[in-house]
Each structure stands twice: as C-alpha cells, then as structure tokens.
C-alpha cells in the first residue's frame, strides 16, 4: 500500500517502451495532462453541486469547469452581455507545469535522443492536446455562453507547444549548452533583461502584499458578506489564489507609473485612484481607494533599482572575465574555454547592450501585461488590467535608462584601472633590473662570495670560470732520470 501511495503517477519505465511508438507515448502524455487539468477545474464545481443536494443536472458543473479550463488557456467566452477573457494566470501556470512534466515522461519513454525523435513526440502531443481543447469548447457551448472551437484549438496549441517542446528538450538533453552558443553580447542583454523582469515582479509582489495587509479588514468584510459556507469559502480562497499572479503584474504596472484599470473609466496609478463598482471578490478589497499624495511616486524606486540591477549584470558580463569555470550545464559538463571574453567591449557597444536589456525587458513586461488583463463581462467590467504599450514604454524608461547610466559609470571607472594595470608590469621589470647589482653587492658585504658573473644570465659561465678552464701553456717539464 505504501508503494502505491509513493509511486509517481507517470513512472519512468526502463527500458524505453515507447522507442518504437513515440507517437503513442506522446498522445498518452498529452491526454494525461489534459484530463488532469480538466479534473482540477471540474471537481470543485461537482463538489459544490453535491453539497447543495445535487439540485439541477450534472451537466451544469461540468460545463462550468469546462469554461474555466478554456478561460485559463486564453480562449475567451462569448456571453449574452459581453465577453469573458480574463485568464487566471495561476491556473495557466499549473497547466503549463502539467504539460512540461508529461512531456518529460514521454521523451524518456520514447528514448528521444535526436531532433527527429523529439519532433515525433512534440507534434503528436500538441495535436492531441489541441484537438481535446476543441472538443471541450464544442461540448461546453450553450446559448448564453460559448467559446469558439478554433480559438480554443489555437490557444491550446500555443501553450502545449511551448511546454511540450521545453519538456522534451529538457529530458533529452538536445539543448544542453545552447545558452553558450548564443552570441556573448546577446547573452549579456538577455541576462540583464531577465534580472530586471524578475526585479519588477518582486516589486509587484511586495506592493500587493503590503496592500493586502493594509486593507485586510475590507477584504475580510467582503468574504463574510458572501456567506459562501465552508466549502464555498474554500473554493473562493482557491479562486482568489489563482488570480494572484494577475494582481502581481498589475501591481508592477502600478510601480512603473501607468497603473491598471478595474473597469471602464477607472484607474489605479500613483497619480491618483478612480474606482467605480468593483466585483465582489475578496482579494479585490485590497485595491486602494486613494494614494498618499506625491509620496506614492516613491514606488518608482523599485523599477529604478531593477534597472540598476540589470546594468550591474550587463557590466559584469561585458568585462574581460573568464567565465568558463562558472558556467556549467545541468549535466556538469564544463563550458569550452572559448567562452571567454578576451577583449574589453567598447563603450558604445556596452551602452547598446544595456539599452537592449531594457528593450527586451519592456517587451517581456508588455507580454505579461497582455496576458494578465482582459474583460469580465459587459459595460464597466469590459476593461481589466494594464495597457501593454504603456507598461512597455515605462519599462524602457525606468529600466533601460538606469541600466545605461550604470554601465557608463562603471566602464569609465574601469578604464583608468585597466590602464594602470597595463603600466605596472613594465615598472616592475625595470625595478628588478636596477636592484640586481645592488643585491650582489649586499651579498658580498655580508661575507659571502661576491657575484663575479657581471650580472650574466643564469646558466652562462662567468669570465673567471672560463679563465680557470683554459689549458696551461709553456715548455714541457724535463724528463725524470732513467727516462728518455
């Protein structure tokens, strides 16, 4: 029994049973990921349906779970009075993890070792998942709420394609060391952008946490007013947790300056808050109703620090530093020695790389803003979240400019130091030449044999040694008596 409880759901069998039928392993893995994610969306609704006495047909909670599944993938719902396109990113991330894990299992089962073998797993898995999404969209459609099957197929193919490809590549090792094949300047810009985006997400998480603590009373009042019962309250907490990633990105947009909207003609930004009727979701009780004047603009320090971090990372990667011993892949293989920056990067190039880091971060934040927003109905709830292009522009200014300034300052400081380092070896050599005769004289004064080599190089005979080795010249000695 203990073995059954601890055994993984998708076991890595040995040997690779799917090596002859990789498409079958791919289809099984994709179907497992689809059904597992679908069950996570359907079972809570079924539990509430049972708790309420099973009133109404079972198809109602099944359709509700299907629509949640479709919305989490980005496929919107067409309602009678608007549309629902706001995707709970927490659930989206969970689906991506399920796909990634199942893809690794399929790659291991199929014994993927080549690019062709990887394609034999990725393509069937993506097709299976996308077809399943189309079937769910078709079966869950009703007169008052429906999702376009083609749109559901495209979104499912997008998410599954990304997750399955990375999972297969991770398990097979086909992309091992790919990062070191990227041009060094692009690597530096990408690393700086990743650090900046991570910093902005952390700033958003901190702001959201502070707002939740500051408005804990109002959040609790909203939860109490709903009177959802034990099971309903539990599901409400889970639902609020699933939109936390959305709120983190919204908070990051607030720190960047543009802010976000919670309905038509609303705005939550450092320059002021304008709110109307807000959905009765407890976590939205953390929304501020006002801001403390100009002090609110202090939140901009967070994105600026993220830009400074990006600049520091770019500067470090652009320097003439041997990174061959620091960059190791997951297989513990040492990066070849040619991954070494031998010459300092020119100042103009360094500035371009720092600006590129800011541009990449701006694009990434715009994509996150696009994914985190949407609509939740008609009229006032038709607009939710930040405006992507405004977030991109603010990121480019508050991250890219500090990154460039940091690189400029640090490169200017490095230049005099490098020149001094180049002059030091010549000075040391001349000092050694001047000190050599003095050392010999001091040794002779101490009572030791003086260096009579005249400062010749080590291993060369001195003049005295050459004279002692010369043969004696002159008349031969007279013969001894009895000889001759």
KAHU-V558136 format. One line per field, one symbol per residue. ss: DSSP state (h for helix, s for strand, l for the rest). psi: psi as a letter, one per 40 degrees, with the letter a starting at -180 (. if undefined). burial: # if it has 16 or more other ideal C-beta (glycine too) atoms within 10 Angstrom, else .. Layout:
BEGIN
ss: ???
psi: ???
burial: ???
END
This chain:
BEGIN
ss: lhhhhhllllllllllhhhllhhhhhhhhhhhhhhhhhhhhhhhhhhhhhhlllllllhhhhhhhhhhhhhhllllsssllsssllllhhhhhhhhhhhhhhhhhhhhhhllllhhhhhhhhhhhhhhhhhhhhhhhhhlllllssllhhhhhhhhhhhhhhhhhhhhhhhhlllllhhhhllhhhhhhhhhhhhhhhhhhhhhhhhhhhhhhhlhhhhhhhhhhhllhhhhhhhhhhhhhhlhhhhhhhhhhhhhlllsssllllsssllssslllllllhhhhhllllllhhhhhhhhhhhhhhhhhhhhhhhhhhlllslllllslllllslllllsllllllhhhhhhhhhhhhhhhhhhhhhhhhhhlslsslhhhhlssllhhhhhhhhhhhhhhhhhhhhhhhhhhhhhhhhhhhhhhhhhhhhhhhhhhhhhhhhhhlllllllllllllllllhhhhhhllllllllllllllll
psi: dddddehidgigihahdeddgddddddddddddddddddddddddddddddeefhiidddddddddddddddeehihhidfaihehhhdddddddddddddddddddddefheidddddedddddddddddddddddddehadehiihdddddddddddddddddddddddeedfheddeeihdddddddddddddddddddddddddddddddfdddddddddddfeidddddddddddddeddddddddddddeddaiifihfihhideihhibhiighddeeehieiifaeddedeeddddddddddddddddeeighhededhiieefhhhieefhhdiihidddddddddddddddddddddddddeaaifaibdeehhaihddddddddddeddddddddddddddddddddddddddddddddddddeddddddddddeeihiheeffiihehiiddddddehiiiiiiiiiiiei.
burial: .........#.....#.#...##.######.###.###.###.###.##...........#################.....##########.###.###############....##.###.#######.###.##..##...#####.#######.###.##########.#..#..#...##.###########.###.######..#...#...#..##....#...#..##..##.##.###################..#.###..#.#.....#######...#....#..##.##############.###...#...........#...#.#...#....#############.###.##########..#########.###############.###.##..#.........................#..........#.................................
END
